[in-house]
Amino acid sequence: MLKKGIVWLLVCSSTVFADQITLPGNFTADFSQTVTNPSKKVIRYSGKVLFSDRSHLKWIYREPTSKEVCTDGKEVLVVDHDLEQVSAYRIEKGFDLAHIIQQAKPYKAHIYVTTYGGRQYTLKTDEKGRLQSVAYYDDLDNKVQILFTKMHYGKSTLRADRMQCNYPADYDVIRG
């Protein structure tokens, strides 16, 4: 009886885990972001993204402008290297990628949906459950799609200095 219970628990556990997106301790990836406004005008961005310990995200934009966006879930720092300007904002409700990933429910094969902060997100994974893309509509009804390539998952957190936005001391700093 106990043996049957353990086997049943293992089967149920594997089914539950198969229906979830794998959430690593960290990941790094290249990204391409497409923003399409309601008039169908498209803006494309690309760069590198780093994710660590549930709330730390760093976006390094390379095209069409040089910019870094760092957040710890409480504050967002935007470093615009083309303008030589830094903007710092406290955020009341941060973008919690880990929560979005963990709450996502299967919709179709390798496609998941969830709602966070009143916004619906569609996530796509590869066959190993690793994140491949995120799509949503922003506050201005722009369709946003972010595709991840060269994804590398890690078990531990990334070094804190890798997650910080660095900028020269002579940049203008704006606090909002």
N, C-alpha and C positions, 0 to 999 in steps of 0.2 A: 504494500500500500504506500509506504513512504517513498519507495523507489519510483512508483508511477507518479507520485506528486512532484518529485524532483524533475523527472523527465518532462511533465506537463509544464512546470514552471520555466524550464529552459526553453521549451518550444515557444511559450508565450513571450518570454523575454526577447528571444531572437526576432519574433514578429514585431514587437514594439520597437526595437532598435532599427529594424529594417525600414520602418515608416518615419524615421527621423533623419534630419540632415546632420552629418558629422560636424561637431563643434570642437575644433582643436584648441590647444592652449594659445596658439598664435598661427597666423598665416601671412604670407607675403604673396603678391601677385602683380602682374601688369594689368591695367584696366583700360577699357575704352568706354566712354560715356557718351550717349547720344541723348540730346534734349530736343524734343519736337514740340513746338508751340501749337496752339489750336489752329493757326493759319498754315500749318505744315512746314514752317521754317525750321531748319535743323541746324543745331550747333553741335560740334563734336569735340570732345576732350580726350586726352589720353595721358597716361602716366603710370605710377606705381602706388600700391596701397599696402599698408602694414596694419595688422590687427593684433592686439595683445590683451590678455587678461580681462576679457569681457567688455571693457569700456574704453580702452585706448585705441584710437584710430588715427592713422596718418595718411593723408592723400598727398602725393607729390605729383602735381600737374606739370607736364612737359610741353604739351600742345593744347591749344594754340598760344597759351601764355605760360610763363614760369611762375608757379604758385605752390604753396604748401598750406594744407589745412590740417590742424592737429586738434584732437579733443580727448579729454579724459572723462567725458560724460557730464561734466559740470561747467566747463569753460571751452570755448572754441577760439582758436587762434588762427587767423588767416594772414599769411605772409605773401604779399604780392611783390615778387622780385622785379617785375617790369615797372611798377609804380614806386618801388622802394618804400613800401608802406605796410604796416602791421595793424590789423584790427583785432581787438580782443573783446569777446562777448561772454557774459555769464548766461548760461542757458537754464531755464526752469525745468524743462523736461528734455533730457538728452536723447539722442538717437542711440538706442540700445540694440546694436546689431545682434548681440548674443541672444537677447530676448526674442527678437524677430525670428531668428533661426530656430530657436528651441520651441517656439509656439507654432511654427509653420506646420500645416497639416497636408497630407498627400492629396493631390487633385487628380493627377494623371501620372504615368510613369516618369519619374525624375522631375516632376513639377509639383510645387508646393505653394499654398497660399496662406496668408495670415493678415490680420488687421492689427495695426499698432498706431497709437496716437490718432485714431480716426481715419487712417489711410490704409488702403489695401495694398499689400506687397505680393508679388509673384516671384518665386525663387525657382531656379533650375539647378539641378546637380548633375554630376557625371555618374557613371555606374558605381563608383565607390562612395557616393554620398557627399562628395566635396562640392562646395558652392561653385557654380559656373556663371550665374547671372542673377541680377535683381532688377525688377521693373516695378514702377509705381507712377502715379500722377502726383505732382507737387501742388503747392498752394495756389499756383497760377494756372492750373489745368495743363501744365506741360507734361508730356509723357517722357519719363526718364527711364533709360535702360542702361545698366552698367554690366559689361561683359568682363569676366576675369579670365586671364590666360597665364600660363606659366605659374600655376598655383603651387605653392609649397606650404604644406601643413607642418607645424611643429608641436611638440608636447609641452614645453615650458613657455614661460612668458619671454618676450623680447626684452633686451636691455633697455632701461629707461631712456638713455641718451639717444637711442634710435627712434624713439617715439616722440621726441621733442622737435618743435619747429625752431630752427636756428636762423638768425638773421644778423646783419651788421648793426652795430650800435647807432649808426647815423640814419637808419630808417625812421620815418615818422611813425609814431605809435598812437593809435586812436582806441580809446576804451569806450565801449558802448553798453 
